[in-house]
Amino acid sequence: MAIIRGYGGLQSVSTRPTVSFSSQPVMPSWSYVYTEAYAAIYATQPGVRKCVDFLGRNIAQLGLHIFRRVSDTDRVRLTDHDLSRWLADPNPYTTTYRLIEGLVCDLALYFNAYWLKVRLTAPDRIGLVRIPPPEMRVEGSLLPSRFVWCTQGEETPLDPSEVVYFNGYNPQNALMGLSPIETLRRLLAEDIAAQENRAEYWRKGARFGGVIERPLAAPRWTPTQKDSFRSQWGAKYQGPDSVGGTPVLEEGMTYKALGGSYRDSEYTAARKLSGEEAASLWHIPLPLVGYLDHATFSNIREQHKQLYSDCLGPWLEMIQAGVEKQLLPESRDTAGIYTEFNIAEKLKGSFEEQANALRALVGRPLMTANEGRARLNLPEMKNDASADEIAPQQGGPAAAMPAPDDVATGQQTAAVVRAHLSRHAARLAKYPAEERAEALNVGRCINELTDDLRPLLGHSAALACAVRVTDHTYQLLVEGREAFADREDTHA
C-alpha cells in the first residue's frame, strides 16, 4: 500500500548536527544501526570526499537509458516508457543527475542507499526521493520485512514495495552493507591525529618542543624563580605572534630542541597515503583522482578507457539490476525491458577517430556539405542543390579518410627513435666495455621506446616499430658504434 501520496510531507526534514569522528568501530557487534560519523568523515577527509565525489559525478553523467530487447540482434531505445519518465523527472526539486549522484555517493559512503516511491494522484506516475541512509532502519532477517524512516523523532513504517533498496555485501548482516569507511577507520584516525598535531604545532609558533639547560655552576633557582621564568618565556615565545622572535638567555643557558622536523616525520607522505588507500579501496586508478607520481600520457589514457569497464562497471551493473528488480515492475510494460548506462558516449573517442572508423565501415561520406558547414557555424549554401546530398562513394567500400601526412609522421618517428638510441648509447658509454652487454636490457628498451612512440603512433603501431629496432641495433650500442641510420621504413 502507498504510504505517502505527495511531496508535502517530505519538505520538513530537520538538519542534523555535525558529529565528531572516533576511531572506535561504528557498528558494535556488526549491527545495522548507523552512526552519523560517516558524514563527518566525508566532510573532513579530503581523500574520502575526492573518491566519493569522483564515483558519483562520473556515473551520474552517463545517463540511464531504457531499452526493449526485440531479438538477440536488435533492440529499441524507449524514451516514452513509464520508467523513462519516472527517472527523467524524479520529483519537482531533483534532476536525474542529482538522483543518480546521491545514490552512488550513498553507496560509496554507506554501502546502502534508498529511494522512496512517492505515488502521485496522476495515473501511472511515481516520484522518487532519496532518503539519507542514516535515517532508515531495515527490519527483517535474511530479507527485509519492513523499512522504518526515522526523522525528527518520528518513525514512519514503510512496506518494502514502497522503497527502492540498494545494499552492498556484509559478511555478518544480510540486510545492511558494510561501509568501506569501516576498513579505512584506523588509517583515517591516524590522519586526524596528524591534523590535530599540525594545528597545535602552528598554534605554538611553528616550533617543536625543547628544554633550556643551565650550567652546573649556576646558582640554584627557587620554585618562585622557576615559575617566573616559565611564565615569561611562555608569554614571549609561544603562540603564532612569537614566530621569528629571538630569545635572550642568561647565565650561560642554552636551548636544546626535541623532536625532528615535519619533513623528517613524513607528514606529507602520511597524508598522501590515506588518500591513496581510499582510492584503492574504491578501486579507482590513482592518476584519475590526482595522484600523478607514476602517471604518463599513455597510461592515463588507457586507464580512462578501463575506468568504465573495470572500475565503474560493477557499480553500473548493481544500479541497473536494482532498478530493474524493484522499480520496473511498477510500470505497465515490462516485456523485454532493460536498463543500461550510456557508457558508449564516454568511450567513443574523438570526432576524428569516430569519423575514420565509420568511414572505413561505410565506405562513403556520412554528412552533407550543409551539415558540415553547420558544425562550423557557417551559413547554409542555398543555391547549390548538391550541398544537401551525400557525396558518392569514394575509393571502394572500405576506403577510409586520408591518413595524416606519412612523411611528417615518419620524420617525427625517426627523431624519437634516434633520441631513444642516443640516450641508451650515452648510458652504456658510462660502463666499461666488458660490462655493457650485462647493463643492456633489450626488453626494457623496447618497452621504453613503445611508451615514447605511443602518443605519436598509437599502441599497436608503436610496439611494432619498437620491435623492429633489432637486437643487432642494440649490439652496435654495446660496441660503441653508430646504431642509427636513416631509412624509409623506420616508422610503422
N, C-alpha and C positions, 0 to 999 in steps of 0.2 A: 504494500500500500504506500501511497505517497505521503511523506511527512511534511514537506514544505511545498507550498503552491506558488510562491512568488519570491522576489528578491528582497522584499521589505524587511523580513526578519533576519536577514544576513548582514544588515548595514550597521549594526550597533555592537560590533566586536570590540572588546576592550584592548588597549595597548598593553602588552606585558612588560614588566620592568626588566632592566638589564640585570643579568646574573653574573656571578663570578665563576671562574673556572678552577676546578680542582683536579689533581692528578689521581684521585680515587676513582674506582670503577663507577661508571654511570648507572649500570643496571645491576643492582645487587642480586646475586643468585641467578643472573641472566633472566630476570623477569622482563615483561614487556612494558613496564611502566617507564615512561620517558622522563628525561630531565631536560631543562632548557639550556643546559651547558653547551650543547652543540651549537646553538645560535650564537652564544658568546664566543665560542672558538672561531666560528665563521667571521664574526665581527672584528676579532683582534689578531687573527693569524693570517698574514698576507699569503703564505704558501697555500693554505687551505682554500682561502677565498679565490685565489687565482685559478686553481684546478676546478673548483665547483662552478665558477662562472664560465670557464672555458667549455666545460661539458654542456651546460645549459644553453649558452649562446649558439654553439655550433650545431647542436641538434635542433633547436627551435628555428634556426634559419632554413632548415631543409624544406619544411613543409610536408604535411602528412596527407597523401592523396588516396582516393578511394577508387578501386578498380573492380570490374566484373571479369571473371575468367570465362571466356566464351569457349575456348578449347585449349589444348596443350600449347598451341602456337599462336593464339590470338587472345587479346584482352582489350577492354574498353575502359577508358577513364570516365568516371561518373562525377559530374560537378553538381548535379541536382538531387543526389541521393540524400536521404534523411541524415545519415552520418556526416556527409559533407557539410550540410547546413548547420548541424549542431557544432561541429568543430570550427567552422568559419565564423560563427557568432556565438561564442560560449555564453556570454552574458553582457549586459549593457556597458560594463566597465572593464572588460577584459578582452584583449585580442587573442587570436590563435597563438601568436608568438609568445605572449606572456603566459598563456595557459601551459604550453609545452615547456617553456623555460622554467616555470615554477615546478612543474612535475619532475623534470630532470634534476634540478637543484635539490629538491626534497629527497629524491632517491640517492643522489650523491652524498648528501649530508646525513640523512637518517636511514637510508635504505628502505624507506617506506614512503608512500605518497597516496593521497586521497582526492578524488573529485566527488563532489556532491551532485547528484542528479536533481535538478530543480524542474519539476513537472509543471508546466505553464498551462494556462487556460486555452491557448491556441492549440488546435488539433495537431497531434504528432509533433509537438515542439518540446524539446528538452534542453534546459540550460545546464551549464557545467560551471561549478565554482570550486576552486581549490580550498581545501581545509588544511591548515597547518598541522603537520604530524603531531606536535606536542599536545594538540587539543583533542586528539582522537584516541579512544581506548577500544581495543578489539577484544571481544569476549568469545570464548569457544575453546575447543581442544585442538584437534587436528585441522579442523576447518572453522572459519568464523561463523558464529551463530548470530551475533549482534554487534553493531558498532554503537559507540556512545560518544557523542560530541559534547565535550566539556568546555564551557566558556562562560565567563562572568559568574562563576559559582553555580551554574545550572547545568544539568545533564539532559541531553536530548537523545533518546534512543533512536537508532536508525536501522531499518531492515537491510540485510546485505544487498537486496535488489536496488537500494537507493544510493549505493556507493560504488564508484569505480575504484578498485583497490589494487595498488601495485606494491609488492613487497619483495625483498631480496632474501638471500639464504641466511639462516641462523642455525647452527648445529644443535641448539638446545631449545628452540622455540619455533614451532611451525607457523605461527601467526605473525610474528614481527621479525623483520630483517635485522641483522646485526650491523650497526653503523660502522663504516670504515674508520670513523674518528676514534672508536674504541682501540683499534690497533695502533693508532698514532698517539694515544693519550700520553704515554710516558715521555715520548720524544717531544711532544708539544709542551709538556710540563717543564722539561729542561729548557726549552726555548723561552718560555715565560719567565723562568727564574733568571735566565741570562738577561732578558729585557729589564727586569727589576734591578738586577745588579748594575746594569749600564746606567739606568736612570739615577740610581744612588751615586754612581761614580760622578756623573755630571753635577748632581746637587752638591757634592762635596768638593767642587772646584776642579774636577778632572785630574785628581791626584790619587795615587794608590796610598794606602796607609803606611806609616813608618814609625820609627822611635827616635827620640832625642837622647843622645848619650852625653854624660858629663864625665870629666876626668876623675880618676880615683882621688886625686889630691884636692878636689874642690870641696868646700865646706858643705856639710850635710844640711839639707833643707828640712825645715819643719813642715808638718802637714799643711799649715796655712800657706806657706810659700809655694808648695806644690800645687795647691788648688788655685792660687792666684795666677801662677804661670800658665796652668792648663786653660783657665778661662780666658786669659789674654790671648793666648795662641789661637784658641778656637774662634774668638771674635775677629781676629785679623786674617787668619789663613785657612778658614773653612768657608764653603759656600761659593756660588758662582762669581760673586763680586771680588773674590780674592785671587782669581786666576791671573798669573803674571806677577804677583807680589813677591818681594824679596825679603825673607826673614832676616833679622839681625840677631845672632846668638851671642851669648856672653860666657865668660868663664871657661873658654875652650870647648864649649858644647858643639856637637856635630849631629847632623840629621842623617839617619840611615833609612832609606826606603825599603819597604817589604813588599813582596809580590812582584810579578812581571808586568809587562805591557799588555795591552789588549791584542797587539799583533802576536805576542808570544802565546796568549791564551786561545788564539784561533777563533775569536768571537765571530768574525765574518764567515769563516768556514762552517761553523756550527749552525748559523742562521741559514746558510745555503743548503746544508744537509737536510734540515727539516723540510724545506721546500721540495728538494729532490725526492725525498721519501714520500711526500704527499703525492707528487706526480706519478711515481712508480706504483703507488698503491691503487691509483685510479687508472693505471695502465696507459698513461699519456706520454708520448715521446717527449723527452726533456727539451729539445730545441723549440717545440711548439708552445711551450709555456715560459720561454725566456731564459732557459739555461743553455748557453751557447758555447760552453767550453770545448765541445768536440763537434761543433756544427760546421758543415761546409755547404756550399750551394747545392751540391748534388744530393747529399744525404737528407737535407731539409726537404727538397723536392720529392724525394722518394717517400719520406715519412709522411708528407702531406697526403700522398696517394694512399698510404696504408692506414691513415687515420680513420677513414670511413669504412674500412673493412675489418681491421684487427682491433682497433681501439673502440670506435663507436658502434661497430656492427652489433655486438651483443646487446648494447643499450637499445638500439633501434628495434631489434627483434623482440626484446622484452616489452617495449611500449606497444608495438604493433599487436602482439599476441594479447596483451591486456585489453586493448581497445576492442579487438575482435571478439574476445571472450565475454566481456561484461557490458559493452555499450552497443555493439552491433545488433544483438538480439532484440533491442528495444525498437528497431526500425521495422517498417512494413516489408521491406525487400531484403532478404538475406541470402538468396540463392547465388552461389558463386562469388560472393562479395569478399574482398580482402583489402587490407590497407598496406601502404608501402611509402616509406620516406623517399623523397626525391633526391637520392644520392647522385644520380647521373648528372644533375645540374652542377654539382661540385667537382666531378671528375672528368667532365667532357673536354677539358683542355682549352687552350687559347683559340681565338677565332681562326687563326691561320692553320693550326693543327686540325681543327674540325673541317675547315674548307678543303684541305688537301685530302683528308680521309674520305669525305663524302664525294669529292670529285673523282677519286680513284674508284669508288664503288659504283657511281652513277655513270661516269664517263662523259659528262656534259656539264655546262654551266648550270648553276642552281638558282640564279636570280636574273631578273630582267635589268636592263640598263637603268630604268627609273627607280627600281628597288635599290640598286646600288647607290644611285645618287641620293636617295632619301637617307641612307645610312650616313652620308657625308654632309647632310643638311644642305644639299644643293637643290635648286628648283627642278621641277619636272620638265622633260622635253616633250612638249605637247604637239609639236609639229612633225614629229618623227614617229610613225606608226610602229617601226621596229623596236622602239625603246620599251614597249610593253610586251615584247615577245622574248621567250627564252632562245638564246642563240643556238644554232645547230650543233650537233655533236662534233667534238674536235678530237682527232688523233685516236679514234678507236674506243671501244667500250671501257678499257682500263686506263685511259690516259689520265694523268694527274696534272695538277698545276705545275708550271715550271719550277724546278728546284732552285735554291739560292745559287748565286754565282759560284760554280765549281772551282773556277780559277782562284777567286779570292779565298774560298774555304780551304783549298789546297795550300795556299801560301800561309794562311794562319796556322793550319795543322803542322806544316813543316817547321814553322817558327816554334811551336810548342814542343815538338819532338827534339828540335835542336837544343832548346833550353834545357829539356829534361836530360839529354845525354851530356851536355856541358856540365850540368850540376853534378851528375854522378862521376864524370871524369875528374872534376875538381875534388870531389870527396875521396875518390880512390887514390888520387895523387898524394894524399897525406900519409898513405900506408907504404911501408917498404914493398918492393916488387914481389917478394915471396909471400906477402900476406894479403895481396889484393884479391886473389881468387876467393879466399875464405871470407873477405869482407863484402864481396858482391853477393847479393840475394836477388836472383833474376825474378823470382815470383813477386817479391816486394816491388821491384822496379816496374813490372807490368801493371800491378795494382795502382801504383802512383801515377803512371802515365795515363792509365784509364781514367783516373779521377781528374787529371789535368785536361784531358780531351773531352770529357763528358759534357761540359757546358757548350762546347762547340759542335760536337757531332751527335750527341745522344749516347745512351749507354751501350747499345749493341755495336754501333759503328766505332765508338771509342775503344771498346775491348778488342774488336777485330784489328784495328790499327795498331794497338799496343802489342798484340801478339805477333804482328808482322815484323816488329823490331826483334830480330832473331838473337839466339844465343851467341852467334858469331859476332854480331854487332857489339854485344857487351864484352866479349872476349877481347875485342880491339881496345876497349877501355882499360881492361886489366893489363894489357901490354903497353898502355900509354900511347896508343896510336890514334889517329883521326878516325872517328867512328861514324861520322855523318856525311852523307853525300846527297846532294840534291837530286831527287828522282821524281818522275811524274806520278808514281804510284805510292807516294808517301801518305796520301790521305785515303780514307775509306770511301 
